[in-house]
Amino acid sequence: MTSAGLPLAPAAEPAVPGVDPAVGDEIGPLTVHVDRAQLVRYAGASGDFNPIHWNPRVATSVGLDDVIAHGMLTMALAGRLVTDWIGDPAAITDFEVRFTRPVVVPDPDGVDVEITGRVAEVAPGGSADGPGNAGTATARVDLTVTVDGRKVLGKARATVRLPGSARST
């Protein structure tokens, strides 16, 4: 791990153009360590300075166990598994999650967020994809995101345009 909480190596083997993923293919795992310093950096980058993300007194006063990670940071970490795998962040055409449990970030140790994925659906390209998308093959990746073995995101899924498919304009 780097001091920024990022793994030193890619999360998954990037997709190879011309090789189609199959339903059931596993992606990952990716473990990302999140600490208070990363929360402060994310707050600065996102403009979300809500004190529940950095002030334990405020977090506990509203009923939380401790400071929690930003939901969008957690979502971004999950998306990183997919972008590392597909090799192109612009290939994600849809990404959705439900926030089911906060990610508590204790000081000074932080917490590990564990992310895995599975190809749940592959759709070959063709005119059925809609106007302007002929030839765009896609895959849906279902993600599992946990902390200490408990899911923190529900219904997490990303749809990606597969390498070698036509880009929609």
C-alpha positions as CSV (number, residue, x, y, z in Angstrom):
1,M,0.0,0.0,0.0
2,T,1.1,3.5,-0.6
3,S,0.7,6.2,2.1
4,A,-2.4,7.4,0.2
5,G,-4.1,4.1,0.9
6,L,-3.9,2.9,-2.7
7,P,-2.6,-0.5,-3.8
8,L,0.8,-0.6,-5.6
9,A,-0.5,-2.9,-8.3
10,P,-3.6,-2.9,-10.5
11,A,-6.7,-4.4,-8.9
12,A,-7.4,-6.9,-11.7
13,E,-6.0,-7.9,-15.0
14,P,-7.2,-5.4,-17.5
15,A,-9.5,-6.6,-20.3
16,V,-7.8,-7.4,-23.5
17,P,-9.4,-6.1,-26.7
18,G,-11.0,-8.8,-28.6
19,V,-11.4,-11.1,-25.6
20,D,-14.9,-11.2,-24.3
21,P,-15.7,-11.7,-20.6
22,A,-18.0,-14.5,-19.8
23,V,-20.9,-14.5,-17.3
24,G,-19.5,-15.7,-13.9
25,D,-16.0,-14.3,-14.5
26,E,-14.6,-13.0,-11.2
27,I,-12.9,-9.6,-10.9
28,G,-10.6,-8.7,-8.1
29,P,-10.2,-8.7,-5.2
30,L,-9.2,-5.2,-4.4
31,T,-8.5,-4.1,-0.9
32,V,-8.2,-0.3,-0.2
33,H,-7.1,1.0,3.2
34,V,-9.0,4.2,4.2
35,D,-7.7,6.4,6.9
36,R,-8.6,9.8,8.3
37,A,-6.0,11.6,6.1
38,Q,-7.7,10.2,3.0
39,L,-11.1,11.5,4.3
40,V,-9.6,15.0,4.6
41,R,-8.1,14.8,1.1
42,Y,-11.4,13.6,-0.3
43,A,-13.3,16.4,1.5
44,G,-10.9,18.9,-0.1
45,A,-11.3,17.4,-3.6
46,S,-15.1,17.0,-3.4
47,G,-16.0,20.1,-1.4
48,D,-17.9,18.0,1.1
49,F,-16.7,19.2,4.5
50,N,-19.6,17.7,6.5
51,P,-18.0,17.2,10.0
52,I,-19.3,13.6,10.3
53,H,-16.4,12.8,7.9
54,W,-13.6,14.3,10.1
55,N,-14.9,15.3,13.6
56,P,-15.6,12.4,15.9
57,R,-17.5,14.6,18.4
58,V,-20.0,15.6,15.7
59,A,-20.2,12.1,14.3
60,T,-21.0,10.6,17.7
61,S,-23.4,13.4,18.6
62,V,-25.6,12.4,15.6
63,G,-25.6,8.7,16.6
64,L,-22.7,7.4,14.5
65,D,-20.1,5.1,16.0
66,D,-17.3,7.4,14.8
67,V,-16.2,9.4,11.7
68,I,-17.5,7.8,8.5
69,A,-16.2,7.8,5.0
70,H,-18.0,9.8,2.3
71,G,-20.5,7.6,0.5
72,M,-19.2,8.8,-2.9
73,L,-15.7,7.9,-1.9
74,T,-16.8,4.4,-1.1
75,M,-18.6,4.3,-4.4
76,A,-15.5,5.5,-6.2
77,L,-13.4,2.8,-4.6
78,A,-15.8,0.2,-5.9
79,G,-15.7,1.8,-9.4
80,R,-11.9,1.6,-9.4
81,L,-12.1,-2.2,-9.5
82,V,-14.1,-2.0,-12.7
83,T,-11.9,0.7,-14.3
84,D,-8.7,-1.2,-13.5
85,W,-10.2,-4.3,-15.0
86,I,-11.6,-2.7,-18.2
87,G,-8.6,-0.4,-18.6
88,D,-10.6,2.7,-19.6
89,P,-12.6,4.8,-17.1
90,A,-14.7,6.2,-20.0
91,A,-15.9,2.7,-20.8
92,I,-18.3,2.8,-17.8
93,T,-21.7,3.6,-19.2
94,D,-23.8,3.1,-16.1
95,F,-22.9,2.8,-12.4
96,E,-25.3,2.5,-9.5
97,V,-25.2,1.6,-5.8
98,R,-27.3,1.7,-2.7
99,F,-25.6,2.9,0.4
100,T,-26.5,0.3,3.0
101,R,-24.1,0.8,5.9
102,P,-21.6,3.6,6.7
103,V,-17.9,2.9,6.5
104,V,-16.6,3.8,10.0
105,V,-13.0,5.0,9.9
106,P,-11.4,4.7,13.3
107,D,-8.3,6.7,14.2
108,P,-5.4,6.1,13.9
109,D,-5.7,2.7,12.2
110,G,-8.3,3.3,9.6
111,V,-10.2,0.5,7.9
112,D,-9.9,-1.9,4.9
113,V,-12.6,-1.8,2.2
114,E,-12.8,-5.1,0.3
115,I,-14.1,-5.1,-3.2
116,T,-14.9,-8.0,-5.6
117,G,-16.8,-8.2,-8.8
118,R,-18.5,-10.8,-11.0
119,V,-19.6,-10.5,-14.6
120,A,-23.3,-10.9,-14.3
121,E,-24.4,-10.3,-17.9
122,V,-22.8,-9.9,-21.3
123,A,-24.7,-8.3,-24.2
124,P,-23.3,-8.5,-27.7
125,G,-23.4,-5.4,-29.9
126,G,-26.1,-4.9,-32.4
127,S,-28.9,-2.7,-33.4
128,A,-31.0,-3.8,-30.3
129,D,-28.7,-1.7,-28.2
130,G,-30.5,1.5,-29.3
131,P,-30.0,4.3,-31.7
132,G,-26.4,5.2,-32.2
133,N,-25.1,2.2,-30.3
134,A,-25.0,-0.4,-33.0
135,G,-21.9,-2.6,-32.4
136,T,-21.5,-1.7,-28.8
137,A,-21.0,-4.9,-26.7
138,T,-21.4,-4.4,-23.0
139,A,-21.0,-6.3,-19.8
140,R,-22.6,-5.8,-16.4
141,V,-20.4,-6.3,-13.4
142,D,-22.0,-6.9,-10.0
143,L,-19.9,-5.6,-7.1
144,T,-19.6,-6.8,-3.5
145,V,-18.1,-4.1,-1.2
146,T,-17.5,-5.1,2.4
147,V,-15.8,-3.9,5.6
148,D,-15.0,-6.5,8.2
149,G,-17.1,-9.0,6.3
150,R,-20.3,-6.8,6.3
151,K,-21.7,-5.3,3.1
152,V,-21.5,-1.5,2.9
153,L,-23.0,-1.1,-0.6
154,G,-26.0,-2.9,-1.9
155,K,-27.1,-3.4,-5.5
156,A,-23.7,-2.2,-6.7
157,R,-23.3,-2.7,-10.4
158,A,-21.5,-1.1,-13.3
159,T,-22.2,-1.5,-17.1
160,V,-19.1,-1.2,-19.3
161,R,-18.6,-0.9,-23.0
162,L,-16.3,-3.7,-24.0
163,P,-13.0,-3.0,-25.7
164,G,-13.2,-3.2,-29.5
165,S,-16.9,-2.1,-29.5
166,A,-18.0,1.0,-31.3
167,R,-18.1,4.1,-29.2
168,S,-21.4,5.9,-29.1
169,T,-21.3,9.6,-30.0
